[in-house]
Amino acid sequence: VIDSAKMKQYFSLISQNAEQLTRLVKNLLNFSKIEEGKFEYNFELTDIAQLVTQQVEDFGKSETQRGARIRAFIPDDIPPLYVDREAVTQALNNLLDNAFKFSPLDSEVYVRVRNEGKNVVIEVSDKGIGIPEDELGKVFEKFYQGRNAVKQSAKGTGLGLTLVKHAAEAHGGKVSVQSKVGEGSTFSLTLPIKRE
């Protein structure tokens, strides 16, 4: 390939696929450690607004080839939290990955962070295929892939949301989902400001 525009396009695709493969391998390795009871979290005071901003920027760069756009809404009143940076980063990446995976190519994904007094909530919303109501309680189970995901031939291990749930609970928080078929989904990662 001699054309510089084509070279740039190919390098971007290679980079995007390498990042997806890296996330997949991290998910598998972390899940294996969790199953064996060997996964350790390292909590440190973290500027959560900066962490989310950085992940949104990094993820947005890798998705530009698909025509997808990511929009972030992060106010100034977000306090620092004691979190495991790697675990929260991976959880956010898993939520973003799903949002893009199950959305139309030219869609927008929204990330909102808000201070709710005792908690900080990170929301990832999409306008994708949505999740049937009878599957909402199952999406956090290991290896679970819903009917719509199978129909769309979405690639994955069914571990991403399981790891998000594990990370949320290890931080004394939770993860929840609201969704309507054909309208999209919103996943909310709730983290306590003062961790017990």
C-alpha positions in Angstrom: 0.0 0.0 0.0 1.5 3.3 -1.1 -1.4 5.7 -0.7 -1.0 7.5 2.6 -4.7 7.8 3.2 -5.1 4.0 2.8 -2.1 3.4 5.1 -3.7 5.6 7.8 -7.0 3.8 7.5 -5.3 0.4 7.7 -3.2 1.4 10.7 -6.3 2.7 12.5 -8.1 -0.6 11.9 -5.1 -2.6 13.1 -4.9 -0.4 16.2 -8.6 -0.7 16.9 -8.5 -4.5 16.6 -5.4 -4.7 18.8 -7.2 -2.7 21.5 -10.2 -4.9 21.3 -8.0 -8.0 21.6 -6.2 -6.5 24.6 -9.6 -5.8 26.3 -10.7 -9.4 25.6 -7.5 -10.9 27.0 -7.7 -8.7 30.1 -11.3 -9.8 30.7 -10.3 -13.4 30.4 -7.3 -13.1 32.7 -9.2 -11.1 35.3 -12.1 -13.4 35.3 -9.8 -16.4 35.8 -8.2 -14.7 38.8 -11.6 -13.8 40.3 -12.8 -17.4 39.9 -9.7 -18.7 41.7 -10.1 -16.0 44.4 -6.7 -14.5 43.5 -7.8 -11.1 42.2 -6.6 -8.2 44.3 -7.8 -4.7 44.1 -5.5 -1.8 44.8 -7.5 1.2 46.1 -6.0 4.7 45.8 -7.5 8.2 45.9 -8.4 8.9 42.2 -9.7 11.9 40.3 -12.6 10.0 38.9 -13.7 12.8 36.5 -10.2 12.8 35.0 -10.2 9.0 34.7 -13.5 9.0 32.9 -12.5 11.9 30.6 -9.3 10.1 29.6 -11.1 6.8 28.9 -13.8 8.5 26.9 -11.1 10.3 24.8 -9.1 7.1 24.2 -12.2 5.0 23.4 -13.5 7.7 21.1 -10.3 7.7 19.1 -10.6 4.0 18.4 -14.2 4.2 17.3 -13.9 7.0 14.8 -13.5 4.7 11.9 -17.0 3.3 12.5 -18.5 6.7 12.4 -19.7 6.4 16.0 -19.5 9.4 18.3 -19.1 9.5 22.0 -20.3 12.5 24.1 -19.3 13.0 27.8 -21.1 15.2 30.4 -18.9 15.5 33.5 -19.6 18.3 35.9 -17.1 20.1 38.2 -18.5 18.8 41.5 -17.2 15.2 41.2 -15.1 14.3 44.2 -12.1 12.1 44.1 -12.8 8.4 45.1 -10.8 5.6 46.6 -10.9 3.1 43.7 -8.8 0.6 41.9 -8.0 2.6 38.8 -7.4 -0.4 36.6 -10.7 -2.1 37.6 -12.8 1.0 37.1 -11.1 1.7 33.8 -11.8 -1.9 32.6 -15.4 -1.7 33.8 -15.9 1.6 31.9 -14.3 0.1 28.8 -16.5 -2.9 29.0 -19.6 -0.7 29.2 -18.4 1.5 26.3 -17.5 -1.6 24.2 -21.0 -3.0 24.6 -22.6 0.4 23.9 -20.8 0.6 20.5 -21.1 -3.1 19.7 -24.9 -3.0 20.0 -25.5 0.4 18.3 -25.8 1.4 14.7 -22.6 2.5 13.0 -23.4 6.2 12.9 -24.8 6.4 16.4 -23.9 8.4 19.5 -23.0 7.0 22.9 -23.4 9.2 26.0 -21.3 9.1 29.2 -22.6 11.0 32.2 -21.0 11.4 35.6 -23.0 12.8 38.5 -22.6 13.4 42.2 -25.6 12.0 44.1 -24.4 13.0 47.6 -23.2 9.6 49.0 -22.3 8.2 45.6 -20.8 9.0 42.2 -22.7 7.5 39.3 -21.2 6.8 35.9 -23.8 6.2 33.2 -23.2 4.9 29.7 -26.2 5.2 27.4 -26.7 4.1 23.8 -29.5 4.1 21.2 -28.9 0.6 20.2 -30.8 -2.7 20.0 -31.8 -2.8 23.6 -32.4 -5.7 25.9 -35.6 -7.6 26.4 -37.2 -7.1 29.8 -37.0 -10.8 30.7 -33.2 -10.7 30.1 -32.3 -7.7 32.2 -31.7 -9.7 35.3 -29.4 -12.2 33.4 -27.0 -9.8 31.6 -24.6 -9.8 34.6 -24.3 -13.6 34.7 -21.1 -15.1 33.4 -21.1 -16.2 29.8 -24.6 -14.9 29.3 -25.4 -13.5 25.8 -28.9 -12.3 25.1 -31.1 -13.2 22.1 -30.5 -9.8 20.4 -26.8 -10.2 20.8 -26.8 -13.7 19.2 -29.0 -12.4 16.4 -26.6 -9.6 15.7 -23.7 -12.0 15.8 -21.9 -9.7 18.3 -18.6 -11.1 19.2 -17.8 -11.5 22.9 -17.2 -13.8 25.8 -20.2 -12.9 27.9 -17.8 -11.9 30.7 -17.7 -8.1 30.3 -20.7 -7.3 32.4 -19.9 -10.0 35.0 -16.5 -8.2 35.6 -18.3 -4.8 35.8 -20.6 -6.2 38.5 -17.7 -7.7 40.4 -15.7 -4.5 40.3 -18.7 -2.4 41.4 -19.4 -4.7 44.4 -15.7 -4.8 45.4 -15.9 -1.0 45.7 -19.1 -1.2 47.8 -21.2 -0.1 44.9 -23.4 -1.6 42.3 -24.2 -1.7 38.6 -27.7 -1.5 37.1 -29.4 -1.4 33.7 -32.4 0.2 32.1 -33.3 -0.8 28.6 -36.1 -0.9 26.0 -35.8 -3.1 22.9 -35.2 -0.9 19.8 -34.5 2.2 21.9 -31.3 1.5 23.7 -29.8 0.9 27.1 -28.3 2.8 30.0 -25.9 1.1 32.4 -25.2 2.9 35.7 -22.1 2.2 37.7 -22.6 3.5 41.2 -19.5 4.0 43.4 -19.6 5.2 47.1 -17.8 8.5 47.9 -16.9 7.1 51.4 -16.1 3.5 51.1 -16.6 1.3 54.2 
